Amino acid sequence: MSSTNTQTRTARTVLQDYELHHSPAPAHVREPSAENDVSQRPDSPPWETTYRRVPPYRPVDTNLDQSQRRVYTSGVEQVFIGTMFTGVFTVATAAKAWHGTVGRVNDRIFRYQIGGEY
């Protein structure tokens, strides 16, 4: 049979693991040398930019006709999304009506448990 040994640690020993030690500030600040000067570096080679997948800049078209924009990919998707949002709207409207009238007597209906409220 195996045994498990545990070690009790106090909060102080746990916090000592996170103590920060800063080195002293340098007595003098080094001046930038000529080899680190950006203006004297040779130009970098031209890198290929066609593979970055960044589209060219296009200004916002304020005259865009939204009726020409495709919203749904199929009729099934349109029915599904419409049904889903209609259900959300119906539940929200019923909850508001309930809490405004009969819900004052019984506040347990239309009350959904969310994380940590179980």
LOBA-475534 format. One line per 2 residues: their letters; for each residue x, y, z of N, C-alpha, C, O, CB. Coordinates in pm, whole numbers, always signed. Glycine has a CB too. Layout:
a> X/Y/Z/X/Y/Z/X/Y/Z/X/Y/Z/X/Y/Z; ...
***
This chain:
ms> +84/-116/+0/+0/+0/+0/+89/+124/+0/+191/+127/+70/-96/-1/+121; +53/+223/-76/+135/+343/-82/+80/+449/+12/-37/+449/+49/+140/+396/-226
st> +167/+537/+49/+124/+646/+138/+158/+779/+72/+250/+790/-9/+193/+635/+277; +81/+878/+108/+102/+1011/+53/+144/+1103/+167/+75/+1114/+268/-25/+1064/-17
nt> +256/+1168/+149/+304/+1264/+249/+274/+1404/+197/+303/+1436/+82/+456/+1246/+278; +219/+1486/+282/+191/+1624/+244/+275/+1717/+328/+311/+1686/+441/+41/+1658/+260
qt> +306/+1830/+272/+385/+1930/+342/+297/+2053/+358/+247/+2108/+260/+518/+1962/+266; +280/+2097/+480/+201/+2216/+507/+287/+2339/+486/+396/+2350/+542/+142/+2213/+650
rt> +237/+2430/+404/+311/+2552/+377/+230/+2670/+427/+109/+2676/+406/+344/+2567/+225; +295/+2760/+490/+225/+2880/+536/+220/+2981/+423/+290/+2967/+322/+295/+2940/+660
ar> +138/+3081/+440/+125/+3183/+336/+256/+3258/+316/+286/+3300/+205/+14/+3282/+372; +333/+3274/+422/+460/+3346/+411/+558/+3272/+320/+626/+3335/+240/+522/+3366/+549
tv> +566/+3139/+332/+659/+3065/+248/+613/+3064/+104/+696/+3062/+12/+676/+2923/+299; +483/+3065/+81/+434/+3070/-56/+466/+3205/-118/+506/+3212/-234/+282/+3043/-61
lq> +447/+3312/-41/+474/+3445/-95/+622/+3470/-117/+658/+3554/-200/+417/+3550/-2; +709/+3401/-44/+853/+3420/-65/+895/+3372/-203/+997/+3417/-256/+932/+3346/+42
dy> +819/+3283/-262/+851/+3237/-396/+839/+3350/-497/+901/+3345/-604/+760/+3121/-436; +761/+3452/-465/+734/+3559/-560/+805/+3690/-525/+776/+3793/-585/+587/+3583/-567
el> +896/+3687/-430/+966/+3810/-396/+1055/+3852/-512/+1122/+3770/-574/+1049/+3792/-267; +1054/+3980/-541/+1133/+4035/-650/+1259/+4100/-594/+1254/+4168/-492/+1052/+4136/-733
hh> +1369/+4080/-660/+1495/+4142/-622/+1543/+4224/-740/+1566/+4172/-849/+1601/+4034/-579; +1557/+4353/-717/+1599/+4443/-823/+1749/+4471/-810/+1801/+4487/-700/+1519/+4575/-820
sp> +1815/+4475/-922/+1957/+4509/-920/+1970/+4660/-903/+1880/+4734/-940/+2028/+4460/-1049; +2082/+4706/-849/+2098/+4850/-830/+2106/+4921/-965/+2146/+4863/-1065/+2225/+4881/-746
ap> +2066/+5047/-964/+2068/+5127/-1087/+2212/+5153/-1127/+2297/+5172/-1040/+1990/+5260/-1069; +2241/+5155/-1256/+2379/+5182/-1298/+2419/+5325/-1262/+2337/+5416/-1263/+2395/+5159/-1451
ah> +2547/+5342/-1229/+2596/+5473/-1187/+2600/+5571/-1304/+2582/+5691/-1283/+2736/+5460/-1127; +2622/+5523/-1422/+2627/+5612/-1537/+2547/+5549/-1652/+2531/+5428/-1660/+2774/+5639/-1581
vr> +2498/+5634/-1738/+2423/+5589/-1854/+2515/+5594/-1974/+2580/+5695/-1999/+2295/+5675/-1877; +2521/+5485/-2047/+2608/+5480/-2164/+2551/+5565/-2277/+2431/+5565/-2301/+2628/+5336/-2210
ep> +2637/+5634/-2344/+2598/+5711/-2462/+2584/+5615/-2579/+2659/+5518/-2589/+2703/+5822/-2493; +2489/+5640/-2669/+2475/+5551/-2784/+2598/+5557/-2872/+2650/+5665/-2903/+2350/+5587/-2866
sa> +2645/+5441/-2912/+2764/+5436/-2996/+2725/+5451/-3142/+2608/+5446/-3178/+2841/+5304/-2973; +2824/+5470/-3225/+2801/+5491/-3367/+2747/+5365/-3434/+2675/+5374/-3533/+2929/+5536/-3436
en> +2781/+5248/-3383/+2735/+5124/-3446/+2587/+5098/-3418/+2524/+5021/-3490/+2817/+5007/-3397; +2530/+5161/-3316/+2388/+5147/-3287/+2304/+5256/-3351/+2182/+5256/-3337/+2365/+5147/-3138
dv> +2367/+5349/-3420/+2294/+5461/-3480/+2212/+5411/-3598/+2266/+5349/-3690/+2393/+5573/-3525; +2082/+5438/-3596/+1992/+5389/-3699/+2019/+5458/-3832/+2004/+5396/-3938/+1847/+5410/-3658
sq> +2057/+5584/-3828/+2075/+5658/-3952/+2195/+5608/-4032/+2201/+5631/-4152/+2092/+5805/-3924; +2289/+5539/-3968/+2407/+5492/-4039/+2398/+5346/-4080/+2491/+5294/-4141/+2528/+5512/-3955
rp> +2289/+5279/-4049/+2274/+5139/-4089/+2241/+5132/-4238/+2172/+5219/-4290/+2165/+5069/-4005; +2291/+5029/-4306/+2252/+5014/-4446/+2105/+4971/-4455/+2052/+4908/-4363/+2343/+4911/-4519
ds> +2042/+5006/-4564/+1902/+4969/-4583/+1889/+4817/-4587/+1973/+4747/-4641/+1845/+5031/-4711; +1781/+4770/-4528/+1757/+4627/-4530/+1713/+4585/-4670/+1662/+4667/-4746/+1650/+4587/-4425
pp> +1734/+4459/-4705/+1694/+4415/-4838/+1542/+4422/-4853/+1470/+4407/-4754/+1745/+4271/-4866; +1494/+4443/-4972/+1348/+4450/-4991/+1286/+4312/-4970/+1319/+4217/-5041/+1313/+4504/-5133
we> +1198/+4302/-4873/+1133/+4175/-4843/+1009/+4160/-4928/+944/+4258/-4965/+1099/+4165/-4694; +977/+4038/-4956/+857/+4007/-5034/+734/+4040/-4950/+722/+3993/-4837/+856/+3857/-5077
tt> +643/+4120/-5003/+524/+4159/-4926/+396/+4097/-4980/+288/+4127/-4929/+510/+4310/-4927; +405/+4011/-5080/+283/+3954/-5137/+225/+3843/-5051/+110/+3804/-5070/+311/+3901/-5275
yr> +303/+3791/-4956/+256/+3679/-4876/+206/+3719/-4738/+178/+3632/-4656/+366/+3578/-4862; +196/+3846/-4710/+152/+3891/-4579/+1/+3883/-4561/-47/+3893/-4448/+198/+4032/-4556
rv> -73/+3866/-4664/-218/+3855/-4661/-284/+3981/-4606/-389/+3973/-4542/-260/+3736/-4579; -225/+4096/-4631/-284/+4222/-4590/-348/+4282/-4715/-278/+4310/-4812/-177/+4320/-4527
pp> -479/+4302/-4713/-543/+4356/-4832/-505/+4502/-4853/-471/+4572/-4758/-696/+4342/-4822; -511/+4548/-4977/-480/+4688/-5001/-586/+4777/-4935/-700/+4736/-4916/-472/+4717/-5152
yr> -547/+4897/-4903/-637/+4990/-4835/-751/+5030/-4928/-730/+5064/-5044/-561/+5115/-4788; -872/+5024/-4874/-989/+5072/-4947/-1065/+5165/-4856/-1098/+5126/-4743/-1079/+4954/-4996
pv> -1094/+5286/-4899/-1172/+5376/-4813/-1314/+5324/-4798/-1361/+5246/-4881/-1173/+5519/-4872; -1382/+5366/-4693/-1518/+5322/-4667/-1610/+5377/-4774/-1608/+5496/-4806/-1564/+5367/-4526
dt> -1692/+5288/-4830/-1788/+5329/-4932/-1917/+5371/-4863/-1997/+5286/-4822/-1814/+5214/-5036; -1938/+5501/-4849/-2058/+5550/-4781/-2181/+5542/-4868/-2293/+5559/-4818/-2037/+5693/-4736
nl> -2166/+5517/-4996/-2280/+5508/-5087/-2317/+5363/-5118/-2386/+5336/-5216/-2250/+5581/-5217; -2273/+5270/-5036/-2297/+5129/-5060/-2444/+5097/-5039/-2504/+5136/-4939/-2210/+5044/-4968
dq> -2502/+5025/-5133/-2642/+4984/-5124/-2647/+4852/-5048/-2600/+4750/-5098/-2708/+4971/-5266; -2704/+4853/-4927/-2706/+4733/-4843/-2795/+4624/-4900/-2779/+4507/-4864/-2752/+4769/-4704
sq> -2888/+4659/-4988/-2973/+4555/-5048/-2893/+4467/-5143/-2936/+4355/-5173/-3091/+4619/-5122; -2781/+4513/-5190/-2696/+4433/-5278/-2604/+4339/-5200/-2541/+4251/-5258/-2613/+4525/-5366
rr> -2596/+4358/-5069/-2509/+4277/-4985/-2576/+4145/-4950/-2692/+4145/-4909/-2470/+4353/-4857; -2506/+4034/-4965/-2562/+3903/-4934/-2551/+3878/-4784/-2441/+3883/-4728/-2490/+3792/-5014
vy> -2663/+3851/-4718/-2665/+3833/-4573/-2665/+3686/-4537/-2584/+3643/-4455/-2787/+3903/-4512; -2753/+3608/-4596/-2766/+3466/-4564/-2712/+3383/-4680/-2721/+3424/-4796/-2915/+3429/-4535
ts> -2657/+3266/-4648/-2604/+3180/-4754/-2710/+3088/-4811/-2695/+3037/-4922/-2488/+3099/-4702; -2819/+3064/-4734/-2926/+2977/-4784/-3055/+3011/-4710/-3055/+3083/-4611/-2890/+2827/-4765
gv> -3165/+2958/-4762/-3294/+2979/-4698/-3302/+2910/-4563/-3368/+2960/-4472/-3404/+2929/-4787; -3235/+2796/-4550/-3234/+2723/-4423/-3166/+2808/-4316/-3215/+2816/-4203/-3163/+2586/-4438
eq> -3055/+2870/-4351/-2985/+2956/-4255/-3071/+3075/-4216/-3073/+3114/-4099/-2852/+3003/-4314; -3141/+3133/-4311/-3227/+3247/-4282/-3340/+3207/-4186/-3371/+3282/-4093/-3286/+3303/-4413
vf> -3401/+3090/-4207/-3508/+3043/-4119/-3453/+3013/-3980/-3515/+3048/-3880/-3577/+2918/-4178; -3337/+2949/-3972/-3278/+2915/-3843/-3247/+3040/-3761/-3284/+3049/-3645/-3151/+2832/-3863
ig> -3179/+3135/-3822/-3141/+3257/-3750/-3265/+3338/-3712/-3272/+3392/-3602/-3045/+3343/-3835; -3361/+3346/-3803/-3485/+3418/-3771/-3560/+3354/-3656/-3610/+3424/-3568/-3575/+3424/-3893
tm> -3569/+3221/-3656/-3637/+3150/-3547/-3563/+3168/-3415/-3626/+3188/-3311/-3649/+3000/-3580; -3431/+3162/-3418/-3353/+3176/-3297/-3373/+3315/-3234/-3399/+3325/-3115/-3204/+3153/-3326
ft> -3362/+3420/-3313/-3378/+3554/-3259/-3522/+3584/-3220/-3546/+3663/-3128/-3329/+3657/-3358; -3618/+3524/-3289/-3758/+3540/-3249/-3781/+3476/-3113/-3852/+3532/-3030/-3853/+3479/-3354
gv> -3722/+3360/-3089/-3734/+3295/-2959/-3669/+3375/-2848/-3725/+3386/-2739/-3672/+3158/-2964; -3553/+3432/-2874/-3486/+3515/-2774/-3571/+3637/-2742/-3586/+3674/-2626/-3346/+3558/-2824
ft> -3627/+3699/-2844/-3712/+3816/-2824/-3838/+3780/-2745/-3880/+3854/-2657/-3751/+3879/-2958; -3897/+3664/-2777/-4020/+3621/-2709/-3994/+3595/-2561/-4072/+3638/-2476/-4077/+3494/-2775
va> -3885/+3525/-2529/-3853/+3496/-2389/-3823/+3626/-2313/-3866/+3642/-2199/-3732/+3400/-2380; -3750/+3717/-2374/-3718/+3843/-2306/-3843/+3926/-2282/-3859/+3985/-2175/-3618/+3924/-2389
ta> -3933/+3931/-2381/-4058/+4007/-2365/-4146/+3944/-2258/-4204/+4016/-2176/-4133/+4014/-2497; -4157/+3812/-2257/-4238/+3744/-2156/-4179/+3765/-2017/-4254/+3783/-1921/-4248/+3594/-2187
ak> -4048/+3762/-2004/-3985/+3783/-1874/-4009/+3924/-1823/-4038/+3943/-1704/-3834/+3756/-1882; -3999/+4022/-1910/-4026/+4161/-1869/-4171/+4178/-1827/-4200/+4243/-1727/-3992/+4258/-1982
aw> -4263/+4121/-1904/-4405/+4131/-1870/-4434/+4059/-1739/-4510/+4109/-1656/-4493/+4073/-1983; -4374/+3942/-1718/-4396/+3866/-1596/-4345/+3942/-1473/-4415/+3953/-1373/-4328/+3728/-1605
hg> -4223/+3993/-1482/-4166/+4064/-1368/-4236/+4197/-1342/-4232/+4249/-1231/-4018/+4089/-1390; -4300/+4252/-1442/-4374/+4376/-1423/-4513/+4355/-1365/-4572/+4449/-1313/-4386/+4447/-1553
tv> -4565/+4233/-1373/-4701/+4207/-1324/-4701/+4101/-1215/-4680/+4134/-1098/-4793/+4163/-1440; -4722/+3976/-1251/-4736/+3866/-1155/-4602/+3831/-1090/-4601/+3776/-980/-4793/+3742/-1225
gr> -4494/+3861/-1153/-4362/+3827/-1100/-4329/+3896/-970/-4237/+3855/-900/-4258/+3860/-1199; -4403/+3998/-937/-4380/+4064/-808/-4418/+3972/-693/-4365/+3985/-582/-4460/+4195/-800
vn> -4511/+3879/-719/-4553/+3784/-616/-4459/+3665/-612/-4419/+3621/-504/-4698/+3738/-641; -4423/+3610/-730/-4336/+3492/-740/-4220/+3528/-831/-4237/+3537/-953/-4415/+3367/-793
dr> -4102/+3546/-774/-3986/+3586/-855/-3898/+3469/-896/-3786/+3490/-944/-3902/+3686/-778; -3944/+3344/-879/-3865/+3226/-913/-3884/+3184/-1059/-3801/+3111/-1113/-3903/+3111/-822
if> -3990/+3230/-1124/-4016/+3194/-1264/-3941/+3293/-1353/-3927/+3410/-1318/-4170/+3194/-1296; -3892/+3246/-1466/-3807/+3321/-1558/-3676/+3362/-1490/-3618/+3464/-1525/-3881/+3446/-1610
ry> -3631/+3284/-1395/-3505/+3308/-1328/-3414/+3192/-1364/-3441/+3078/-1325/-3523/+3322/-1172; -3307/+3218/-1437/-3217/+3114/-1483/-3089/+3117/-1401/-3033/+3224/-1376/-3187/+3130/-1633
qi> -3042/+3000/-1360/-2919/+2992/-1284/-2801/+3006/-1378/-2792/+2939/-1481/-2910/+2858/-1205; -2712/+3094/-1342/-2591/+3110/-1421/-2473/+3070/-1334/-2490/+3040/-1216/-2575/+3257/-1472
gg> -2356/+3067/-1391/-2238/+3017/-1321/-2221/+3072/-1181/-2222/+3193/-1161/-2118/+3049/-1399; -2206/+2983/-1084/-2184/+3022/-946/-2310/+3039/-865/-2301/+3064/-745/-2107/+3146/-943
ey> -2428/+3028/-925/-2554/+3048/-853/-2624/+2917/-823/-2739/+2918/-780/-2645/+3137/-933; -2559/+2804/-845/-2625/+2675/-824/-2639/+2645/-678/-2693/+2540/-641/-2550/+2564/-892
***
